[in-house]
Amino acid sequence: MRSRDGNHSFTLSISAIIFLFNSLALHAGEYLISYNYSVKNAILYNEQLDISKSMQTCKGTLSNSIIFPGNDSNNLYEVIETNRENFIEFLHSIGLLVEHREETNNYQNNSITHLTLRTRCFKVDFNDTLVKISALK
């Protein structure tokens, strides 16, 4: 049966979809992540992972994604520290800038290699049990 204002059930379904979309979007955030890894003479010299919340909305399309167990945590740093090796492998799969320098003086070989992920925007969706991290192109 129709109500006086027309399609009442249709209006309720649209408002329910909008509410659901807004509630899902509230748990998503954008973060800036950079990574630097230096090896000198086959020994790890420096490793640095920087994470900060983005102050402006990032533009781009989603490219690669990885999913970690969330454990009801909304702290991205804790999630990445728990799954550090898998996250570093994910960064390697995205693509790192590689700089290698090698020199030989008096029959002694010295080499240094830098792997760098320039500051890049990531979309992070926090769920009750999962955290999805997606790189933006």
C-alpha positions in Angstrom: 0.0 0.0 0.0 1.3 3.5 -0.8 1.6 6.2 1.8 0.6 9.8 1.3 4.1 10.9 0.4 4.5 8.4 -2.4 7.2 5.7 -2.3 8.0 5.6 1.4 9.8 2.3 1.3 12.1 3.5 -1.5 13.0 6.6 0.5 13.9 4.4 3.5 16.1 2.1 1.5 18.0 5.0 0.0 18.6 6.6 3.4 19.7 3.2 4.8 22.3 2.8 1.9 23.6 6.4 2.5 23.9 5.7 6.3 25.7 2.4 5.6 28.1 4.1 3.2 28.9 6.9 5.6 29.5 4.5 8.5 32.0 2.5 6.4 33.7 5.6 5.2 34.3 6.9 8.8 36.6 3.9 9.5 38.8 4.6 6.4 41.7 6.9 6.5 44.5 8.1 4.3 48.1 7.9 5.4 51.4 9.0 4.0 54.1 6.3 4.2 57.7 6.4 3.2 60.4 3.8 3.5 64.2 3.9 3.3 66.6 0.9 3.6 70.4 1.2 3.3 72.9 -1.6 3.1 76.7 -0.9 3.3 79.1 -3.6 2.5 76.4 -6.3 2.8 75.5 -5.2 6.3 72.2 -3.4 7.1 73.1 0.2 7.8 69.8 1.9 8.2 66.1 1.1 7.9 63.4 3.7 8.4 59.6 3.5 8.0 57.7 6.8 8.4 53.9 6.8 8.8 51.8 9.9 9.2 48.1 10.7 8.8 47.4 12.7 5.6 46.2 16.3 6.2 44.6 16.6 2.8 42.6 14.1 0.8 44.8 12.1 -1.6 43.8 11.8 -5.3 44.3 8.7 -7.4 43.1 5.3 -8.0 43.6 2.2 -5.8 46.3 -0.1 -7.1 47.7 -2.8 -4.9 46.2 -3.9 -1.6 47.1 -6.1 1.4 44.9 -7.3 4.3 46.1 -7.9 7.8 44.2 -9.1 10.9 43.0 -6.0 12.8 42.6 -7.2 16.4 40.1 -4.3 17.0 42.9 -1.8 16.6 42.5 1.5 14.8 46.3 2.3 15.2 48.0 1.7 11.8 51.5 1.8 13.4 50.6 -1.1 15.7 49.2 -3.2 12.9 52.2 -2.6 10.7 54.6 -3.4 13.5 52.8 -6.7 14.2 53.1 -7.6 10.5 56.3 -5.8 9.6 57.9 -8.3 7.3 54.8 -8.8 5.3 54.3 -5.1 5.0 57.9 -4.6 3.8 57.4 -7.3 1.2 54.2 -5.4 0.1 56.3 -2.2 -0.3 58.8 -4.1 -2.4 56.0 -5.4 -4.7 54.8 -1.8 -5.2 58.2 -0.7 -6.4 61.2 0.9 -4.8 63.7 3.3 -6.1 67.1 1.5 -6.1 70.4 3.3 -6.0 73.6 1.3 -5.9 77.2 2.6 -5.8 80.3 0.5 -5.8 84.0 1.6 -5.7 87.3 -0.2 -5.3 90.4 1.4 -3.7 93.6 -0.5 -3.1 91.9 -3.8 -3.8 89.2 -3.2 -1.3 85.6 -3.2 -2.5 83.1 -0.8 -0.9 79.4 -0.8 -1.9 76.3 0.9 -0.7 72.7 0.3 -1.8 69.7 2.4 -1.0 66.1 1.2 -1.5 63.6 4.0 -1.2 59.8 4.3 -1.4 59.2 8.0 -1.8 56.4 9.4 0.3 53.2 7.9 -1.0 49.5 8.0 -0.1 47.8 4.8 1.2 44.1 4.3 1.8 43.6 2.3 5.0 40.2 0.7 5.9 39.8 -0.4 9.5 37.2 -3.2 10.0 36.3 -5.1 13.2 38.7 -8.0 12.3 40.7 -6.8 9.3 42.8 -3.9 8.1 43.0 -3.3 4.4 45.9 -1.1 3.2 45.7 0.0 -0.5 48.3 2.1 -2.4 47.0 5.0 -4.4 48.5 5.6 -7.9 
